[in-house]
């Protein structure tokens, strides 16, 4: 048997890792964190249980990486959606799409995103893996595009603020017992960044009363 080349081995490892991340998103979204075991994830991914330990220190780190991958892919798809924005308002449209994409995840995957937020607030804290770095770079680029004509905008300074505002909005949408309406949070974020309600993917029904007057 001819040994596999390093590039083939690398591709196989990448695919195995991707299957584990996808299986984690699916199972935690269906069952919740506590009801999902690493064995369940390995079975869904068609991988050996020990492969998880090869890539991730534990289940919490695996979950954060999986959700960051989902967020990155969702955000990238939104930013690249046709028609691609061009011209002077391209940066504003891109930021609107980014806000809508992240808020949309809270609405489409409430159990998964609530579990993710709880994990970030746990003792294990925030995991800065490759998936998180991809997401961070994409959001940073979006901030840079939005502020391309504003000399006061510094993406390295302003990206962490956008990240915090989006995390706060997701938390508010998912807060048990006292959730806030996503449309209201969207309106507040859009006003903060000077975005018209019609940009991005506006929800049905128009802006909440008292906004965009």
C-alpha positions as CSV (number, residue, x, y, z in Angstrom):
1,X,0.0,0.0,0.0
2,X,1.3,3.4,-1.0
3,X,1.6,5.7,2.1
4,X,-0.7,8.8,2.0
5,X,0.9,12.1,1.3
6,X,1.0,14.7,4.1
7,X,-1.5,16.9,2.2
8,X,-3.9,14.0,2.0
9,X,-3.5,13.3,5.7
10,X,-4.1,16.9,6.5
11,X,-7.3,17.0,4.4
12,X,-8.5,13.9,6.2
13,X,-7.9,15.5,9.6
14,X,-9.6,18.6,8.5
15,X,-12.7,16.7,7.4
16,X,-12.8,14.7,10.6
17,X,-12.6,17.9,12.7
18,X,-15.4,19.4,10.6
19,X,-17.6,16.4,11.1
20,X,-17.2,16.6,14.9
21,X,-18.0,20.3,14.9
22,X,-21.1,19.8,12.8
23,X,-22.3,16.9,14.9
24,X,-21.9,19.0,18.0
25,X,-24.0,21.8,16.6
26,X,-26.7,19.3,15.6
27,X,-26.8,17.3,18.9
28,X,-26.6,20.2,21.3
29,X,-29.2,22.0,19.3
30,X,-31.5,19.0,19.5
31,X,-30.9,17.7,23.1
32,X,-29.0,20.4,25.0
33,X,-25.5,20.3,26.5
34,X,-26.0,18.0,29.4
35,X,-27.9,15.4,27.4
36,X,-25.2,15.2,24.7
37,X,-22.2,13.1,25.4
38,X,-18.8,13.0,23.6
39,X,-19.7,9.5,22.6
40,X,-22.9,10.7,21.0
41,X,-21.0,13.3,19.1
42,X,-18.4,10.8,17.9
43,X,-21.2,8.4,16.8
44,X,-23.0,11.2,14.9
45,X,-19.7,12.2,13.2
46,X,-18.8,8.6,12.4
47,X,-15.5,9.1,14.3
48,X,-13.6,7.3,17.0
49,X,-14.3,8.7,20.5
50,X,-10.6,9.3,21.1
51,X,-10.4,11.6,18.1
52,X,-12.3,14.3,20.0
53,X,-9.6,14.4,22.7
54,X,-7.0,14.7,19.9
55,X,-8.6,18.0,18.8
56,X,-10.3,19.4,21.8
57,X,-9.5,19.5,25.6
58,X,-13.1,18.9,26.5
59,X,-16.8,19.2,25.6
60,X,-17.1,22.9,26.5
61,X,-14.2,23.8,24.2
62,X,-15.7,21.6,21.5
63,X,-19.0,23.3,21.8
64,X,-17.6,26.8,21.6
65,X,-15.5,25.9,18.5
66,X,-18.6,24.4,16.9
67,X,-20.7,27.5,17.5
68,X,-18.0,29.8,16.4
69,X,-17.8,27.8,13.2
70,X,-21.5,28.1,12.7
71,X,-21.4,31.8,13.4
72,X,-18.5,32.3,11.0
73,X,-20.2,30.4,8.2
74,X,-23.5,32.1,8.7
75,X,-21.9,35.5,8.7
76,X,-19.8,34.8,5.6
77,X,-22.8,33.6,3.8
78,X,-24.7,36.8,4.7
79,X,-21.8,39.1,3.6
80,X,-21.4,37.2,0.3
81,X,-25.0,37.0,-0.6
82,X,-26.0,38.3,-4.0
83,X,-26.3,41.1,-4.9
84,X,-23.0,42.0,-3.5
85,X,-23.1,45.6,-2.0
86,X,-21.1,48.1,-3.9
87,X,-20.5,51.8,-3.9
88,X,-20.4,54.3,-1.0
89,X,-23.0,52.5,1.1
90,X,-21.5,49.0,0.8
91,X,-20.0,49.2,4.3
92,X,-23.3,50.1,5.8
93,X,-25.1,47.2,4.1
94,X,-22.4,44.8,5.2
95,X,-22.7,45.8,8.8
96,X,-26.5,45.5,8.6
97,X,-26.1,42.0,7.2
98,X,-23.7,41.1,10.0
99,X,-26.1,42.3,12.7
100,X,-29.0,40.4,11.2
101,X,-27.0,37.2,10.7
102,X,-26.0,37.1,14.4
103,X,-29.4,38.0,15.7
104,X,-30.9,35.4,13.3
105,X,-28.8,32.7,14.9
106,X,-30.4,33.5,18.3
107,X,-33.8,33.1,16.8
108,X,-33.1,30.0,14.7
109,X,-31.0,28.1,17.2
110,X,-32.1,29.3,20.7
111,X,-31.1,26.2,22.7
112,X,-27.7,26.0,21.0
113,X,-27.0,29.8,21.4
114,X,-28.2,29.9,25.0
115,X,-25.9,27.0,25.8
116,X,-23.0,28.7,24.1
117,X,-23.6,32.0,26.1
118,X,-23.8,30.0,29.3
119,X,-20.5,28.4,28.5
120,X,-18.8,31.7,27.9
121,X,-20.0,32.9,31.3
122,X,-18.8,29.7,33.1
123,X,-15.4,29.3,34.8
124,X,-13.9,27.9,31.6
125,X,-14.6,31.2,29.9
126,X,-14.0,32.2,26.3
127,X,-12.2,29.8,23.9
128,X,-9.9,31.5,21.4
129,X,-9.5,28.7,18.8
130,X,-9.2,28.8,15.0
131,X,-12.9,29.1,14.5
132,X,-13.2,32.0,16.8
133,X,-10.2,33.7,15.1
134,X,-11.9,33.3,11.7
135,X,-15.1,34.8,13.1
136,X,-13.2,37.7,14.7
137,X,-11.3,38.5,11.5
138,X,-14.5,38.6,9.5
139,X,-16.2,40.9,12.0
140,X,-13.2,43.1,12.1
141,X,-13.1,43.4,8.3
142,X,-16.8,44.3,8.4
143,X,-16.1,47.1,10.9
144,X,-13.3,48.3,8.7
145,X,-15.5,48.4,5.6
146,X,-18.2,50.2,7.5
147,X,-15.8,52.9,8.7
148,X,-13.6,53.1,5.6
149,X,-14.4,56.8,5.1
150,X,-14.3,57.7,8.7
151,X,-10.8,58.6,10.1
152,X,-12.1,58.2,13.6
153,X,-12.8,54.5,13.1
154,X,-10.1,52.1,14.3
155,X,-11.1,48.4,13.5
156,X,-8.8,47.1,16.2
157,X,-10.5,49.3,18.8
158,X,-14.0,49.2,17.5
159,X,-14.4,45.5,16.6
160,X,-14.4,44.4,20.3
161,X,-17.2,46.9,21.0
162,X,-19.3,45.5,18.1
163,X,-18.6,42.0,19.4
164,X,-19.7,42.9,22.9
165,X,-22.9,44.6,21.6
166,X,-23.8,41.6,19.5
167,X,-23.2,39.2,22.4
168,X,-25.3,41.4,24.6
169,X,-28.1,41.4,22.0
170,X,-28.0,37.6,21.7
171,X,-28.1,37.3,25.5
172,X,-31.1,39.7,25.7
173,X,-33.0,37.7,23.1
174,X,-32.5,34.5,24.9
175,X,-32.8,35.6,28.5
176,X,-35.2,33.1,30.2
177,X,-38.3,34.8,31.6
178,X,-37.5,38.2,30.3
179,X,-36.5,38.1,26.6
180,X,-36.3,41.3,24.6
181,X,-37.8,41.4,21.1
182,X,-35.1,41.0,18.4
183,X,-36.6,43.8,16.3
184,X,-36.2,46.2,19.2
185,X,-32.6,45.2,19.7
186,X,-32.0,45.4,15.9
187,X,-33.4,48.9,15.9
188,X,-31.1,50.0,18.7
189,X,-28.0,48.6,17.0
190,X,-29.0,50.1,13.7
191,X,-29.4,53.5,15.2
192,X,-26.1,53.3,17.0
193,X,-24.3,52.6,13.8
194,X,-26.3,55.0,11.6
195,X,-28.0,52.2,9.6
196,X,-31.3,52.5,7.8
197,X,-33.9,50.0,8.8
198,X,-34.3,48.8,5.2
199,X,-30.7,47.6,5.0
200,X,-29.8,43.9,5.6
201,X,-32.8,41.7,6.0
202,X,-35.4,43.8,7.9
203,X,-38.1,41.8,9.8
204,X,-41.7,42.0,8.8
205,X,-43.8,44.7,10.3
206,X,-41.4,47.6,10.1
207,X,-39.4,49.2,12.9
208,X,-40.7,49.2,16.5
209,X,-42.7,52.3,17.5
210,X,-40.6,55.2,18.5
211,X,-37.5,54.3,16.4
212,X,-36.3,55.6,13.1
213,X,-38.4,58.8,13.3
